[in-house]
């Protein structure tokens, strides 16, 4: 189940402080923020929840969610650090805590994730783009 949660986490969006845009503002008279100006280290905080669909038959593996699916609602909170270079390579390390909702006496799952990433496209006028990444989770 923990591996499946990690797979779901891959689909989650990493949120970097809105202040990045102000810190890296372009002073060269062009529109937007060039990716090289985003190089540096930033704090990372992500909070959200997701619904994880499960097969109703043992061993209750993951399934595609459909109307009436059975599953669990999971609340996740992650904090960490994000570092990138001027060519779009980056690495992120965060600690994540996940609780099944509603919260019960069961302890939360806590794990550390290391991610390597590469920006594949970037539009400086909108500050958006695409990339590829690989997550590595510390074994427990």
VMD Tcl script that builds the backbone (N, CA, C; Angstrom):
set m [mol new atoms 420]
animate dup $m
set s [atomselect $m all]
$s set {name element resname resid chain x y z} {
  {N N UNK 1 A 0.825 -1.190 0.000}
  {CA C UNK 1 A 0.000 0.000 0.000}
  {C C UNK 1 A 0.870 1.254 0.000}
  {N N UNK 2 A 2.017 1.195 0.714}
  {CA C UNK 2 A 2.885 2.367 0.770}
  {C C UNK 2 A 3.454 2.688 -0.604}
  {N N UNK 3 A 3.807 1.660 -1.380}
  {CA C UNK 3 A 4.314 1.896 -2.729}
  {C C UNK 3 A 3.232 2.543 -3.586}
  {N N UNK 4 A 2.010 2.121 -3.405}
  {CA C UNK 4 A 0.910 2.679 -4.178}
  {C C UNK 4 A 0.696 4.143 -3.824}
  {N N UNK 5 A 0.862 4.472 -2.547}
  {CA C UNK 5 A 0.731 5.870 -2.146}
  {C C UNK 5 A 1.811 6.712 -2.802}
  {N N UNK 6 A 3.006 6.147 -2.927}
  {CA C UNK 6 A 4.100 6.859 -3.573}
  {C C UNK 6 A 3.773 7.096 -5.042}
  {N N UNK 7 A 3.187 6.108 -5.690}
  {CA C UNK 7 A 2.804 6.268 -7.085}
  {C C UNK 7 A 1.793 7.406 -7.221}
  {N N UNK 8 A 0.849 7.468 -6.297}
  {CA C UNK 8 A -0.112 8.562 -6.322}
  {C C UNK 8 A 0.561 9.893 -6.082}
  {N N UNK 9 A 1.566 9.880 -5.219}
  {CA C UNK 9 A 2.280 11.115 -4.922}
  {C C UNK 9 A 2.956 11.665 -6.165}
  {N N UNK 10 A 3.414 10.754 -7.037}
  {CA C UNK 10 A 4.062 11.183 -8.280}
  {C C UNK 10 A 3.127 12.094 -9.059}
  {N N UNK 11 A 1.824 11.817 -8.990}
  {CA C UNK 11 A 0.861 12.631 -9.704}
  {C C UNK 11 A 0.551 13.952 -9.038}
  {N N UNK 12 A 0.987 14.116 -7.809}
  {CA C UNK 12 A 0.718 15.362 -7.090}
  {C C UNK 12 A 1.631 16.472 -7.589}
  {N N UNK 13 A 1.150 17.663 -7.518}
  {CA C UNK 13 A 1.923 18.810 -7.966}
  {C C UNK 13 A 2.735 19.354 -6.815}
  {N N UNK 14 A 4.031 19.607 -7.075}
  {CA C UNK 14 A 4.882 20.218 -6.074}
  {C C UNK 14 A 4.652 21.725 -6.134}
  {N N UNK 15 A 4.425 22.309 -5.006}
  {CA C UNK 15 A 4.134 23.732 -4.939}
  {C C UNK 15 A 5.345 24.467 -4.391}
  {N N UNK 16 A 5.822 25.412 -5.140}
  {CA C UNK 16 A 6.936 26.235 -4.693}
  {C C UNK 16 A 6.370 27.603 -4.335}
  {N N UNK 17 A 6.923 28.201 -3.356}
  {CA C UNK 17 A 6.455 29.490 -2.861}
  {C C UNK 17 A 6.178 30.474 -3.993}
  {N N UNK 18 A 5.070 31.193 -3.872}
  {CA C UNK 18 A 4.700 32.208 -4.861}
  {C C UNK 18 A 5.780 33.282 -4.952}
  {N N UNK 19 A 6.566 33.429 -3.915}
  {CA C UNK 19 A 7.621 34.436 -3.884}
  {C C UNK 19 A 8.728 34.178 -4.887}
  {N N UNK 20 A 8.813 32.979 -5.460}
  {CA C UNK 20 A 9.844 32.672 -6.448}
  {C C UNK 20 A 9.768 33.671 -7.597}
  {N N UNK 21 A 8.582 33.971 -8.038}
  {CA C UNK 21 A 8.405 34.892 -9.163}
  {C C UNK 21 A 8.979 36.264 -8.829}
  {N N UNK 22 A 8.779 36.733 -7.597}
  {CA C UNK 22 A 9.307 38.035 -7.211}
  {C C UNK 22 A 10.818 38.006 -7.038}
  {N N UNK 23 A 11.340 36.947 -6.441}
  {CA C UNK 23 A 12.768 36.831 -6.199}
  {C C UNK 23 A 13.542 36.779 -7.500}
  {N N UNK 24 A 13.004 36.075 -8.495}
  {CA C UNK 24 A 13.727 35.847 -9.733}
  {C C UNK 24 A 13.315 36.795 -10.858}
  {N N UNK 25 A 12.682 37.903 -10.528}
  {CA C UNK 25 A 12.191 38.813 -11.560}
  {C C UNK 25 A 13.293 39.192 -12.540}
  {N N UNK 26 A 12.929 39.246 -13.811}
  {CA C UNK 26 A 13.899 39.532 -14.861}
  {C C UNK 26 A 14.216 41.017 -14.896}
  {N N UNK 27 A 15.493 41.335 -14.848}
  {CA C UNK 27 A 15.909 42.729 -14.896}
  {C C UNK 27 A 16.587 43.067 -16.225}
  {N N UNK 28 A 16.412 42.206 -17.230}
  {CA C UNK 28 A 17.062 42.424 -18.514}
  {C C UNK 28 A 16.105 42.991 -19.564}
  {N N UNK 29 A 14.910 43.404 -19.183}
  {CA C UNK 29 A 13.984 44.045 -20.094}
  {C C UNK 29 A 13.194 43.104 -20.971}
  {N N UNK 30 A 13.332 41.780 -20.815}
  {CA C UNK 30 A 12.546 40.844 -21.610}
  {C C UNK 30 A 11.317 40.435 -20.815}
  {N N UNK 31 A 10.359 39.859 -21.515}
  {CA C UNK 31 A 9.142 39.412 -20.852}
  {C C UNK 31 A 9.388 38.147 -20.053}
  {N N UNK 32 A 8.887 38.100 -18.822}
  {CA C UNK 32 A 8.933 36.881 -18.026}
  {C C UNK 32 A 10.234 36.654 -17.299}
  {N N UNK 33 A 10.358 35.420 -16.796}
  {CA C UNK 33 A 11.502 35.017 -15.987}
  {C C UNK 33 A 12.243 33.891 -16.695}
  {N N UNK 34 A 13.485 34.132 -17.121}
  {CA C UNK 34 A 14.234 33.043 -17.732}
  {C C UNK 34 A 14.499 31.940 -16.718}
  {N N UNK 35 A 14.549 30.691 -17.172}
  {CA C UNK 35 A 14.720 29.564 -16.253}
  {C C UNK 35 A 16.025 29.658 -15.470}
  {N N UNK 36 A 17.076 30.230 -16.054}
  {CA C UNK 36 A 18.351 30.327 -15.339}
  {C C UNK 36 A 18.227 31.197 -14.091}
  {N N UNK 37 A 17.268 32.142 -14.081}
  {CA C UNK 37 A 17.073 32.994 -12.904}
  {C C UNK 37 A 16.338 32.262 -11.780}
  {N N UNK 38 A 15.774 31.097 -12.080}
  {CA C UNK 38 A 15.076 30.323 -11.055}
  {C C UNK 38 A 16.018 29.391 -10.302}
  {N N UNK 39 A 17.268 29.314 -10.736}
  {CA C UNK 39 A 18.234 28.431 -10.069}
  {C C UNK 39 A 18.394 28.859 -8.620}
  {N N UNK 40 A 18.497 27.864 -7.739}
  {CA C UNK 40 A 18.678 28.150 -6.317}
  {C C UNK 40 A 18.010 27.094 -5.468}
  {N N UNK 41 A 17.898 27.399 -4.193}
  {CA C UNK 41 A 17.276 26.474 -3.243}
  {C C UNK 41 A 16.066 27.144 -2.615}
  {N N UNK 42 A 14.982 26.401 -2.537}
  {CA C UNK 42 A 13.718 26.925 -2.019}
  {C C UNK 42 A 13.118 25.954 -1.014}
  {N N UNK 43 A 12.334 26.484 -0.085}
  {CA C UNK 43 A 11.571 25.639 0.832}
  {C C UNK 43 A 10.352 25.107 0.085}
  {N N UNK 44 A 9.890 23.948 0.482}
  {CA C UNK 44 A 8.776 23.287 -0.188}
  {C C UNK 44 A 7.753 22.857 0.856}
  {N N UNK 45 A 6.497 23.214 0.637}
  {CA C UNK 45 A 5.406 22.754 1.488}
  {C C UNK 45 A 4.242 22.360 0.585}
  {N N UNK 46 A 3.730 21.142 0.758}
  {CA C UNK 46 A 2.602 20.656 -0.033}
  {C C UNK 46 A 1.576 20.076 0.938}
  {N N UNK 47 A 0.321 20.443 0.761}
  {CA C UNK 47 A -0.752 19.862 1.565}
  {C C UNK 47 A -1.915 19.563 0.641}
  {N N UNK 48 A -2.483 18.391 0.782}
  {CA C UNK 48 A -3.627 18.039 -0.043}
  {C C UNK 48 A -4.204 16.705 0.368}
  {N N UNK 49 A -5.233 16.303 -0.341}
  {CA C UNK 49 A -5.839 15.008 -0.060}
  {C C UNK 49 A -6.170 14.338 -1.387}
  {N N UNK 50 A -6.275 13.025 -1.343}
  {CA C UNK 50 A -6.636 12.281 -2.543}
  {C C UNK 50 A -7.421 11.042 -2.143}
  {N N UNK 51 A -8.235 10.555 -3.092}
  {CA C UNK 51 A -9.032 9.357 -2.880}
  {C C UNK 51 A -8.347 8.227 -3.614}
  {N N UNK 52 A -8.094 7.149 -2.915}
  {CA C UNK 52 A -7.371 5.996 -3.444}
  {C C UNK 52 A -8.357 4.853 -3.602}
  {N N UNK 53 A -8.641 4.437 -4.851}
  {CA C UNK 53 A -9.627 3.386 -5.117}
  {C C UNK 53 A -9.020 1.998 -4.945}
  {N N UNK 54 A -9.804 1.103 -4.326}
  {CA C UNK 54 A -9.354 -0.256 -4.029}
  {C C UNK 54 A -10.349 -1.276 -4.562}
  {N N UNK 55 A -9.834 -2.422 -4.990}
  {CA C UNK 55 A -10.669 -3.542 -5.403}
  {C C UNK 55 A -11.398 -4.070 -4.165}
  {N N UNK 56 A -12.668 -4.388 -4.302}
  {CA C UNK 56 A -13.428 -4.889 -3.150}
  {C C UNK 56 A -13.086 -6.345 -2.825}
  {N N UNK 57 A -12.365 -7.023 -3.724}
  {CA C UNK 57 A -11.959 -8.410 -3.490}
  {C C UNK 57 A -10.514 -8.474 -2.976}
  {N N UNK 58 A -10.244 -9.400 -2.042}
  {CA C UNK 58 A -8.867 -9.547 -1.550}
  {C C UNK 58 A -7.922 -9.812 -2.713}
  {N N UNK 59 A -6.739 -9.292 -2.743}
  {CA C UNK 59 A -6.038 -8.564 -1.677}
  {C C UNK 59 A -6.290 -7.058 -1.696}
  {N N UNK 60 A -7.377 -6.587 -2.283}
  {CA C UNK 60 A -7.787 -5.182 -2.266}
  {C C UNK 60 A -6.753 -4.274 -2.921}
  {N N UNK 61 A -6.280 -4.666 -4.086}
  {CA C UNK 61 A -5.291 -3.873 -4.820}
  {C C UNK 61 A -5.901 -2.632 -5.432}
  {N N UNK 62 A -5.057 -1.760 -5.976}
  {CA C UNK 62 A -5.547 -0.519 -6.581}
  {C C UNK 62 A -6.312 -0.798 -7.866}
  {N N UNK 63 A -7.328 0.016 -8.126}
  {CA C UNK 63 A -8.099 -0.086 -9.364}
  {C C UNK 63 A -8.389 1.320 -9.880}
  {N N UNK 64 A -8.837 1.390 -11.126}
  {CA C UNK 64 A -9.272 2.664 -11.683}
  {C C UNK 64 A -10.574 3.067 -11.008}
  {N N UNK 65 A -10.653 4.311 -10.588}
  {CA C UNK 65 A -11.859 4.796 -9.916}
  {C C UNK 65 A -13.014 4.910 -10.912}
  {N N UNK 66 A -14.160 4.380 -10.525}
  {CA C UNK 66 A -15.385 4.500 -11.299}
  {C C UNK 66 A -16.484 4.907 -10.329}
  {N N UNK 67 A -17.648 5.230 -10.860}
  {CA C UNK 67 A -18.763 5.617 -9.994}
  {C C UNK 67 A -19.052 4.494 -9.006}
  {N N UNK 68 A -19.124 4.833 -7.745}
  {CA C UNK 68 A -19.390 3.851 -6.710}
  {C C UNK 68 A -18.160 3.096 -6.232}
  {N N UNK 69 A -16.963 3.520 -6.643}
  {CA C UNK 69 A -15.729 2.845 -6.218}
  {C C UNK 69 A -15.580 2.864 -4.702}
  {N N UNK 70 A -14.937 1.814 -4.206}
  {CA C UNK 70 A -14.595 1.729 -2.793}
  {C C UNK 70 A -13.155 2.164 -2.646}
  {N N UNK 71 A -12.863 2.868 -1.567}
  {CA C UNK 71 A -11.489 3.291 -1.365}
  {C C UNK 71 A -11.316 4.044 -0.068}
  {N N UNK 72 A -10.200 4.733 0.019}
  {CA C UNK 72 A -9.886 5.500 1.221}
  {C C UNK 72 A -9.513 6.922 0.826}
  {N N UNK 73 A -9.861 7.852 1.697}
  {CA C UNK 73 A -9.490 9.248 1.533}
  {C C UNK 73 A -8.227 9.473 2.353}
  {N N UNK 74 A -7.190 10.012 1.731}
  {CA C UNK 74 A -5.911 10.193 2.398}
  {C C UNK 74 A -5.545 11.670 2.401}
  {N N UNK 75 A -5.138 12.170 3.560}
  {CA C UNK 75 A -4.664 13.540 3.725}
  {C C UNK 75 A -3.143 13.501 3.783}
  {N N UNK 76 A -2.470 14.334 2.991}
  {CA C UNK 76 A -1.007 14.317 2.933}
  {C C UNK 76 A -0.440 15.703 3.221}
  {N N UNK 77 A 0.668 15.735 3.960}
  {CA C UNK 77 A 1.403 16.961 4.235}
  {C C UNK 77 A 2.879 16.661 4.026}
  {N N UNK 78 A 3.547 17.477 3.212}
  {CA C UNK 78 A 4.971 17.269 2.933}
  {C C UNK 78 A 5.727 18.580 3.096}
  {N N UNK 79 A 6.919 18.494 3.653}
  {CA C UNK 79 A 7.816 19.647 3.762}
  {C C UNK 79 A 9.205 19.212 3.330}
  {N N UNK 80 A 9.927 20.111 2.665}
  {CA C UNK 80 A 11.261 19.753 2.220}
  {C C UNK 80 A 11.988 20.906 1.575}
  {N N UNK 81 A 12.996 20.571 0.771}
  {CA C UNK 81 A 13.826 21.563 0.087}
  {C C UNK 81 A 13.976 21.183 -1.380}
  {N N UNK 82 A 13.966 22.207 -2.241}
  {CA C UNK 82 A 14.048 22.062 -3.699}
  {C C UNK 82 A 15.267 22.845 -4.169}
  {N N UNK 83 A 16.152 22.206 -4.930}
  {CA C UNK 83 A 17.343 22.884 -5.454}
  {C C UNK 83 A 17.414 22.660 -6.957}
  {N N UNK 84 A 17.655 23.747 -7.719}
  {CA C UNK 84 A 17.758 23.617 -9.172}
  {C C UNK 84 A 18.970 24.389 -9.686}
  {N N UNK 85 A 19.456 23.973 -10.882}
  {CA C UNK 85 A 20.581 24.674 -11.497}
  {C C UNK 85 A 20.083 25.512 -12.677}
  {N N UNK 86 A 20.980 26.161 -13.372}
  {CA C UNK 86 A 20.602 27.062 -14.460}
  {C C UNK 86 A 20.177 26.350 -15.734}
  {N N UNK 87 A 20.382 25.032 -15.811}
  {CA C UNK 87 A 20.001 24.292 -17.020}
  {C C UNK 87 A 18.739 23.449 -16.855}
  {N N UNK 88 A 18.032 23.611 -15.734}
  {CA C UNK 88 A 16.769 22.915 -15.540}
  {C C UNK 88 A 16.843 21.601 -14.800}
  {N N UNK 89 A 18.014 21.237 -14.286}
  {CA C UNK 89 A 18.131 20.036 -13.456}
  {C C UNK 89 A 17.784 20.412 -12.023}
  {N N UNK 90 A 17.128 19.511 -11.323}
  {CA C UNK 90 A 16.785 19.804 -9.932}
  {C C UNK 90 A 16.722 18.537 -9.098}
  {N N UNK 91 A 16.781 18.748 -7.799}
  {CA C UNK 91 A 16.578 17.646 -6.866}
  {C C UNK 91 A 15.743 18.175 -5.709}
  {N N UNK 92 A 14.923 17.297 -5.177}
  {CA C UNK 92 A 14.013 17.658 -4.095}
  {C C UNK 92 A 14.070 16.547 -3.057}
  {N N UNK 93 A 14.074 16.919 -1.806}
  {CA C UNK 93 A 13.930 15.943 -0.727}
  {C C UNK 93 A 12.827 16.458 0.183}
  {N N UNK 94 A 11.852 15.581 0.476}
  {CA C UNK 94 A 10.793 15.986 1.395}
  {C C UNK 94 A 10.422 14.844 2.314}
  {N N UNK 95 A 9.855 15.216 3.434}
  {CA C UNK 95 A 9.290 14.256 4.381}
  {C C UNK 95 A 7.786 14.393 4.289}
  {N N UNK 96 A 7.105 13.269 4.123}
  {CA C UNK 96 A 5.652 13.287 3.960}
  {C C UNK 96 A 4.974 12.487 5.055}
  {N N UNK 97 A 3.862 13.029 5.522}
  {CA C UNK 97 A 3.007 12.360 6.493}
  {C C UNK 97 A 1.642 12.172 5.845}
  {N N UNK 98 A 1.120 10.940 5.887}
  {CA C UNK 98 A -0.189 10.644 5.309}
  {C C UNK 98 A -1.085 10.016 6.358}
  {N N UNK 99 A -2.312 10.523 6.455}
  {CA C UNK 99 A -3.327 9.989 7.361}
  {C C UNK 99 A -4.538 9.564 6.558}
  {N N UNK 100 A -5.115 8.441 6.921}
  {CA C UNK 100 A -6.384 8.028 6.337}
  {C C UNK 100 A -7.468 8.839 7.031}
  {N N UNK 101 A -8.402 9.391 6.248}
  {CA C UNK 101 A -9.487 10.187 6.824}
  {C C UNK 101 A -10.750 9.354 6.911}
  {N N UNK 102 A -11.583 9.492 7.915}
  {CA C UNK 102 A -11.360 10.375 9.061}
  {C C UNK 102 A -10.207 9.852 9.926}
  {N N UNK 103 A -9.519 10.789 10.568}
  {CA C UNK 103 A -8.380 10.437 11.408}
  {C C UNK 103 A -8.849 9.530 12.544}
  {N N UNK 104 A -8.057 8.506 12.799}
  {CA C UNK 104 A -8.392 7.556 13.863}
  {C C UNK 104 A -7.182 7.392 14.774}
  {N N UNK 105 A -7.205 6.360 15.590}
  {CA C UNK 105 A -6.086 6.090 16.490}
  {C C UNK 105 A -4.903 5.473 15.750}
  {N N UNK 106 A -5.087 5.078 14.510}
  {CA C UNK 106 A -3.991 4.490 13.720}
  {C C UNK 106 A -2.924 5.549 13.463}
  {N N UNK 107 A -1.651 5.180 13.607}
  {CA C UNK 107 A -0.590 6.166 13.370}
  {C C UNK 107 A -0.492 6.517 11.881}
  {N N UNK 108 A -0.031 7.722 11.570}
  {CA C UNK 108 A 0.124 8.104 10.167}
  {C C UNK 108 A 1.316 7.388 9.534}
  {N N UNK 109 A 1.326 7.314 8.223}
  {CA C UNK 109 A 2.503 6.841 7.487}
  {C C UNK 109 A 3.427 8.037 7.315}
  {N N UNK 110 A 4.695 7.854 7.637}
  {CA C UNK 110 A 5.693 8.915 7.483}
  {C C UNK 110 A 6.847 8.353 6.679}
  {N N UNK 111 A 7.261 9.070 5.627}
  {CA C UNK 111 A 8.374 8.603 4.821}
  {C C UNK 111 A 9.098 9.780 4.185}
  {N N UNK 112 A 10.322 9.517 3.729}
  {CA C UNK 112 A 11.158 10.517 3.071}
  {C C UNK 112 A 11.270 10.156 1.593}
  {N N UNK 113 A 11.135 11.157 0.736}
  {CA C UNK 113 A 11.234 10.954 -0.704}
  {C C UNK 113 A 12.344 11.852 -1.257}
  {N N UNK 114 A 13.154 11.291 -2.160}
  {CA C UNK 114 A 14.179 12.040 -2.881}
  {C C UNK 114 A 13.770 12.014 -4.349}
  {N N UNK 115 A 13.833 13.169 -4.999}
  {CA C UNK 115 A 13.410 13.257 -6.391}
  {C C UNK 115 A 14.503 13.934 -7.219}
  {N N UNK 116 A 14.771 13.378 -8.400}
  {CA C UNK 116 A 15.614 14.047 -9.387}
  {C C UNK 116 A 14.704 14.434 -10.540}
  {N N UNK 117 A 14.938 15.616 -11.108}
  {CA C UNK 117 A 14.044 16.100 -12.157}
  {C C UNK 117 A 14.819 16.868 -13.216}
  {N N UNK 118 A 14.217 16.968 -14.394}
  {CA C UNK 118 A 14.782 17.732 -15.505}
  {C C UNK 118 A 13.645 18.459 -16.198}
  {N N UNK 119 A 13.784 19.770 -16.330}
  {CA C UNK 119 A 12.800 20.565 -17.053}
  {C C UNK 119 A 12.955 20.274 -18.542}
  {N N UNK 120 A 11.839 19.907 -19.209}
  {CA C UNK 120 A 11.910 19.587 -20.636}
  {C C UNK 120 A 11.413 20.735 -21.503}
  {N N UNK 121 A 10.486 21.535 -21.000}
  {CA C UNK 121 A 10.030 22.744 -21.682}
  {C C UNK 121 A 9.784 23.809 -20.628}
  {N N UNK 122 A 9.909 25.063 -21.016}
  {CA C UNK 122 A 9.657 26.160 -20.078}
  {C C UNK 122 A 9.279 27.405 -20.869}
  {N N UNK 123 A 8.193 28.061 -20.475}
  {CA C UNK 123 A 7.743 29.302 -21.097}
  {C C UNK 123 A 7.969 30.434 -20.101}
  {N N UNK 124 A 8.950 31.288 -20.322}
  {CA C UNK 124 A 9.253 32.333 -19.350}
  {C C UNK 124 A 8.150 33.373 -19.187}
  {N N UNK 125 A 7.292 33.537 -20.186}
  {CA C UNK 125 A 6.235 34.542 -20.055}
  {C C UNK 125 A 5.136 34.102 -19.099}
  {N N UNK 126 A 4.910 32.800 -18.975}
  {CA C UNK 126 A 3.875 32.305 -18.061}
  {C C UNK 126 A 4.457 31.643 -16.818}
  {N N UNK 127 A 5.763 31.310 -16.877}
  {CA C UNK 127 A 6.385 30.624 -15.738}
  {C C UNK 127 A 5.950 29.172 -15.630}
  {N N UNK 128 A 5.489 28.591 -16.728}
  {CA C UNK 128 A 5.020 27.203 -16.710}
  {C C UNK 128 A 5.841 26.356 -17.664}
  {N N UNK 129 A 5.783 25.051 -17.483}
  {CA C UNK 129 A 6.495 24.150 -18.363}
  {C C UNK 129 A 6.238 22.709 -17.992}
  {N N UNK 130 A 7.026 21.827 -18.577}
  {CA C UNK 130 A 6.919 20.399 -18.326}
  {C C UNK 130 A 8.279 19.861 -17.923}
  {N N UNK 131 A 8.272 18.696 -17.332}
  {CA C UNK 131 A 9.522 18.063 -16.944}
  {C C UNK 131 A 9.315 16.590 -16.699}
  {N N UNK 132 A 10.411 15.916 -16.470}
  {CA C UNK 132 A 10.353 14.502 -16.110}
  {C C UNK 132 A 11.059 14.338 -14.776}
  {N N UNK 133 A 10.636 13.343 -14.013}
  {CA C UNK 133 A 11.246 13.141 -12.705}
  {C C UNK 133 A 11.160 11.690 -12.279}
  {N N UNK 134 A 12.025 11.334 -11.337}
  {CA C UNK 134 A 12.042 10.002 -10.726}
  {C C UNK 134 A 12.069 10.192 -9.222}
  {N N UNK 135 A 11.198 9.459 -8.531}
  {CA C UNK 135 A 11.163 9.513 -7.071}
  {C C UNK 135 A 11.829 8.271 -6.472}
  {N N UNK 136 A 12.552 8.484 -5.414}
  {CA C UNK 136 A 13.186 7.407 -4.650}
  {C C UNK 136 A 12.710 7.551 -3.210}
  {N N UNK 137 A 12.187 6.485 -2.650}
  {CA C UNK 137 A 11.675 6.542 -1.290}
  {C C UNK 137 A 12.595 5.773 -0.364}
  {N N UNK 138 A 12.910 6.382 0.790}
  {CA C UNK 138 A 13.725 5.694 1.783}
  {C C UNK 138 A 12.984 4.448 2.255}
  {N N UNK 139 A 13.659 3.297 2.262}
  {CA C UNK 139 A 12.992 2.065 2.728}
  {C C UNK 139 A 12.768 2.129 4.236}
  {N N UNK 140 A 11.711 1.480 4.675}
  {CA C UNK 140 A 11.395 1.427 6.111}
  {C C UNK 140 A 11.274 -0.008 6.511}
}
mol reanalyze $m
mol bondsrecalc $m
mol representation Tube
mol addrep $m
